[in-house]
């Protein structure tokens, strides 16, 4: 396969196939890095640009990624001990990851969407918390994709929460569709509704009141009363 084909595989896959493609791209050396920088252009589709950023980060940001992984695991700076509870929670870890700056975004998105490099629910929540603290618009398209029915329910829940807290206006329509989906768990649909309330899109809530199943209609009406 050509270098371009390996990059395309990295863009389209996750798990072991992504790791295989990433290793092959890394073996491409300077030509691979030059091509990846070209693919980061805003003129490229978002998925292409985000994948290129992930791969560049893997090739160039080893120290940052090592620090990020330590903070994800709850290991902070030397001399900083754990809280009385015995472990840093997801919010603490996400805040510390975001403190690394904009360079943290590609490895955070890579862990959530490609490598799934988290060991438990606390670490997954920490990655979403980092996206919230970073508030980087580059994360919006991947977050919208994570609302999809092909994603695990906890991922959809955390994506809805993050988009709502970020007050992402373009998330209103997919969140309303999720809230109206009676095939989804009620807790997930209610989280989508809360996210809509945070965004403050009254028109979306009014449309949802007309289309929502009976088990959610009272919640929608209550949300409208708040706005």
C-alpha positions, 0 to 999 in steps of 0.5 A: 500500500502507498503512504496515501492509502495508509493514511486513508486507512487510518482515517476510516478505521479504529482499533487494531487496523488504525494502529497498523496504519499509524505504524506504517505512516510513522515508518514513512518518515519526513515524506509522511510528515510533509503530506500530513501537514498538507492534509491539515488544511481547513480546505480538507474534510474534517475527518481527514484534517483531524486524522492528520493531526492525530498522526502528526501528534503521534510522530512529533509530540511524544513528551506531551502524549506521555504527560497526557497519559499520566494525567489520564491515569490520575498521575499528576506532577511530582509532589502532588498527592491524591485527594482524600478520596484516594484518586483524582476524579474524571473532572480533575483529570480532564482539567489537567489534560486540558491544561496541556493546551491545544496540542492535547486535542489530537491525542484526546480525540484519537483515544476516544475515536481511534485507539480507545486508549482508556482503561475504565469509565473514569478515564473515558469521562476524563477525556470528554471532560478535557474536550469540555475544558479545551472548548476547541471547535475542531472537536465539534464534528467528532462529537456530533458523530459520537451521537450516532446510534452506532456508538455505545450508549455511554459515548452518546451520553457523554457526547450529548453532555459535552455538546450541551455544556459547550452550547453548540448550536449545530448540535440542536437538531441531532440532539432533538432527534436523539431525544425523540428516538424511542429506541434509545434508553430514556436516560440518554434521551433525557440527557439530550433534552438537558443538552438542548436546554443548555444550548437554549434552542427554544424552537428545537424544543417546541418541535420536540414537544410535537414529536416526542413520545409520551414518556418524554413530553412532560420533561420537554414541556418543563424545559420550555417553561424554564426558557 
